Amino acid sequence: MSEQTVTVSSAPAQPAAKPAARETRAPGTFGPRLVTGVAILGAWEFVVRALAPAYVAKPSTVVMAFPHVITDPAFLKATGATLAAVAEGLGIALVFGTIIGLLLGRSVMFERAIRHYVNGFYALPMIVVLPLFSLWFGYSGATRLATIIFAAVFSIILNVSDGARSVPREYMEVARSFRSSRLSTLFGIVLPSSMPYLLAGIRLAAGRALIGAVVAEFFLSVGGVGYYILYNSRSYHHAEAFVGVLLLAAFGVGFEVLVGWTTQRFMPWYRRGDRG
């Protein structure tokens, strides 16, 4: 019987080559956004020049009016009045909304007593309460302040109450084991755990407060950015009025950026994956 010789190569077997991974990159969004914005502005300019009267705002006249408006003392005074009222009303709404929201989220009796009223007032359009506020407080800045508070407070209440209900049970058990008082538990455990919800409520409340201030200035004709826009639009200075509208939008975006920076600076654990 002949022996069969098996030759074994001394070189180690090479692993099978893996196919090269195909790199997929998400397409950039800046280019499409820029093209879309230019197309919208171009269409706006063309349509207004072709079909609308000369006083109607178009991008070219808005750009030319921008330096004049932002250096106009009347506009600066109006902006200061509106922003001061929004800041004051938002601060009052933040204090009362946080306290009521914590009680609403942790007290079953308190929730049963006012939950439906809070939901009802939150859904109520602010333009409906303006005539009542004007009768109670007169055609003055007090009515604007009341409208701002009404527009902002319920967003904070609802968000803080949701955050108070979502506190982990382990936190509350630790507080009870150390015999923490109800007030210490509320402001030492429940409130810090509800901070993400509170920030979400502040984001919503700031936008609603700015809208409430402008609507009140339209209705009451009190000094502010809203009245500045109304006056210029009725006097056929549409470009100046549109600059005011753009600056109102800029205020809203600026506040959103400020809240986002504050979140990343002082609460780095919040939505860490979204900052990529």
C-alpha positions in Angstrom: 0.0 0.0 0.0 1.5 3.3 -1.0 1.8 6.0 1.5 0.1 9.3 0.6 2.2 12.2 1.5 0.3 15.3 2.8 2.2 18.5 2.4 1.3 21.1 5.0 2.4 24.6 4.2 4.3 26.3 7.0 2.9 29.7 6.1 -0.2 30.7 8.1 -3.4 30.9 6.3 -4.3 34.5 5.3 -7.8 35.6 6.3 -10.2 36.3 3.5 -10.1 39.9 2.5 -13.1 41.8 3.6 -14.8 44.0 1.1 -14.0 47.6 1.6 -16.6 49.3 3.6 -18.5 51.9 1.6 -18.4 55.2 3.3 -21.7 56.9 3.3 -21.8 60.6 4.1 -25.0 62.4 4.8 -25.4 65.1 2.1 -24.8 68.6 3.4 -27.9 70.7 4.2 -26.4 74.2 3.9 -26.4 74.2 0.1 -30.0 73.1 -0.4 -31.1 75.6 2.3 -29.2 78.4 0.7 -30.6 77.6 -2.8 -34.2 77.4 -1.4 -33.8 80.7 0.5 -32.4 82.5 -2.6 -35.2 81.1 -4.7 -37.9 82.3 -2.2 -36.4 85.8 -2.0 -36.0 86.0 -5.8 -39.6 84.9 -6.4 -40.8 87.4 -3.7 -38.9 90.3 -5.4 -40.1 89.4 -8.8 -43.8 89.0 -7.9 -43.9 92.3 -5.9 -42.2 94.2 -8.6 -44.5 92.8 -11.3 -47.9 92.8 -9.5 -47.9 94.7 -6.3 -47.9 98.5 -5.6 -44.6 100.2 -4.9 -45.1 100.5 -1.2 -45.3 96.8 -0.6 -42.2 95.4 1.0 -39.7 93.4 -1.0 -36.3 92.1 -0.1 -34.4 94.9 -1.7 -36.3 97.6 0.1 -36.2 95.7 3.4 -32.4 95.5 3.1 -32.2 99.2 2.4 -34.5 100.1 5.4 -32.6 97.8 7.8 -29.8 100.2 8.8 -32.3 103.1 9.3 -34.6 101.1 11.5 -32.1 99.6 13.9 -30.6 103.1 14.5 -34.0 104.8 14.8 -34.5 106.1 18.4 -38.2 105.4 18.2 -37.6 101.7 17.3 -34.9 101.3 20.0 -37.3 102.7 22.6 -40.1 100.4 21.3 -37.8 97.4 21.4 -36.7 98.2 25.0 -40.3 98.5 26.1 -41.4 95.2 24.6 -38.3 93.2 25.8 -38.6 94.7 29.3 -42.3 93.7 29.5 -41.6 90.2 28.2 -38.7 89.7 30.7 -40.9 90.9 33.6 -43.9 88.8 32.6 -41.7 85.7 31.9 -40.1 86.1 35.3 -43.4 86.2 37.1 -44.8 83.3 35.1 -41.6 81.3 35.8 -42.0 81.7 39.6 -45.7 81.0 39.8 -45.7 78.4 37.1 -42.9 76.4 38.7 -44.6 76.4 42.1 -48.0 75.5 40.8 -46.5 72.9 38.5 -44.7 71.2 41.3 -47.8 71.0 43.4 -49.8 69.8 40.4 -47.4 67.0 39.7 -46.9 65.8 43.3 -50.3 66.4 44.9 -53.2 64.2 43.8 -55.8 66.5 45.5 -54.3 69.6 44.0 -54.3 68.0 40.5 -57.9 66.9 40.8 -58.8 70.5 41.8 -57.2 72.5 39.1 -56.0 70.2 36.3 -58.9 70.8 34.0 -58.9 74.5 34.6 -55.2 74.7 33.6 -55.8 72.7 30.5 -58.7 74.9 29.6 -56.9 78.2 30.1 -53.9 76.8 28.2 -56.1 76.1 25.1 -57.8 79.5 25.4 -56.6 82.0 22.7 -54.9 85.0 24.3 -56.8 87.4 22.0 -60.0 86.3 23.8 -58.9 87.6 27.2 -57.5 90.9 25.9 -60.8 92.8 26.1 -61.3 91.6 29.7 -57.8 92.6 30.7 -58.3 96.0 29.1 -61.4 96.5 31.1 -59.7 95.4 34.4 -56.3 97.2 33.9 -57.1 99.8 31.3 -55.3 100.6 28.0 -51.9 100.6 29.5 -48.7 98.5 30.0 -50.4 96.6 32.9 -52.7 94.9 30.4 -49.8 94.0 28.2 -48.0 92.5 31.3 -51.1 90.5 32.3 -51.4 89.2 28.7 -47.8 88.1 28.8 -48.2 86.3 32.1 -51.4 84.6 30.9 -49.7 83.5 27.7 -46.6 82.1 29.4 -47.6 80.6 32.7 -49.6 77.6 31.6 -46.8 76.2 29.4 -44.5 76.2 32.5 -47.2 74.7 34.7 -47.9 71.8 32.4 -44.3 71.0 31.7 -43.1 71.2 35.3 -46.1 69.0 36.4 -45.1 66.4 33.9 -41.5 66.5 35.2 -42.6 66.3 38.8 -44.6 63.1 38.0 -41.6 61.5 36.2 -39.2 61.7 39.1 -37.7 58.2 39.7 -39.3 56.3 42.6 -35.9 55.5 44.0 -35.2 59.2 44.6 -38.4 59.6 46.6 -37.7 56.4 48.6 -34.2 57.7 49.6 -35.8 61.0 50.7 -38.3 59.2 52.8 -35.6 57.0 54.3 -33.7 60.1 55.4 -37.0 61.6 56.7 -36.7 64.6 54.4 -39.5 67.2 54.9 -42.1 67.6 52.1 -40.7 71.1 51.3 -37.1 69.9 51.1 -38.1 66.9 48.9 -40.0 69.2 46.6 -37.3 71.8 46.1 -34.3 69.5 46.7 -35.2 66.4 44.6 -38.3 67.0 42.6 -37.4 70.4 41.1 -33.8 69.4 40.0 -35.1 66.2 38.5 -37.7 68.3 36.6 -35.2 70.8 35.1 -35.3 69.3 31.5 -39.1 69.7 31.6 -38.8 73.2 33.0 -36.4 74.2 30.2 -38.9 72.9 27.7 -41.6 74.9 29.3 -39.5 78.0 29.3 -38.8 77.6 25.6 -42.5 77.4 24.9 -43.4 80.2 27.3 -40.8 82.6 25.8 -42.4 82.3 22.4 -45.9 82.7 23.7 -44.9 85.6 25.9 -43.4 87.5 22.9 -46.5 86.8 20.8 -48.7 88.0 23.7 -46.8 91.2 24.0 -47.1 92.0 20.3 -50.8 91.1 20.2 -51.4 93.3 23.2 -49.6 96.2 21.6 -51.6 95.7 18.4 -54.9 95.7 20.4 -54.0 98.4 22.9 -51.8 100.7 20.8 -49.2 100.9 23.6 -45.6 101.6 22.8 -43.6 98.6 21.7 -42.4 96.7 18.6 -45.9 95.6 17.9 -47.3 99.1 17.7 -44.2 100.1 15.7 -45.0 97.5 13.1 -48.7 98.4 13.1 -48.0 102.1 12.7 -45.6 101.7 9.8 -47.8 99.2 8.0 -50.8 101.5 8.2 -48.7 104.5 7.0 -47.5 102.5 4.0 -43.9 102.0 5.3 -44.0 98.2 4.8 -40.3 97.8 4.6 -39.8 99.3 8.0 -42.6 97.2 9.4 -41.1 94.0 7.9 -37.7 94.8 9.6 -39.6 94.8 12.9 -41.0 91.4 12.1 -37.6 90.0 11.2 -36.1 91.4 14.5 -38.9 89.8 16.5 -38.0 86.5 14.9 -34.4 87.1 15.7 -35.3 87.7 19.3 -37.0 84.3 19.5 -34.1 82.5 17.8 -31.7 84.3 20.2 -33.6 83.2 23.2 -33.6 79.6 21.9 -29.8 79.7 21.4 -29.4 81.2 24.9 -31.4 78.4 26.5 -29.5 75.8 24.5 -26.2 77.2 25.6 -27.3 77.3 29.2 -28.4 73.6 29.0 -25.1 72.5 27.6 -23.1 74.7 30.0 -24.8 73.8 33.3 -26.5 70.5 32.5 -24.1 68.5 30.2 -25.9 65.3 31.0 -29.1 66.5 29.4 -29.6 65.2 25.8 -25.9 64.6 25.5 -26.4 62.4 22.4 -28.1 65.3 20.5 -25.1 67.6 20.6 -23.0 65.2 18.3 
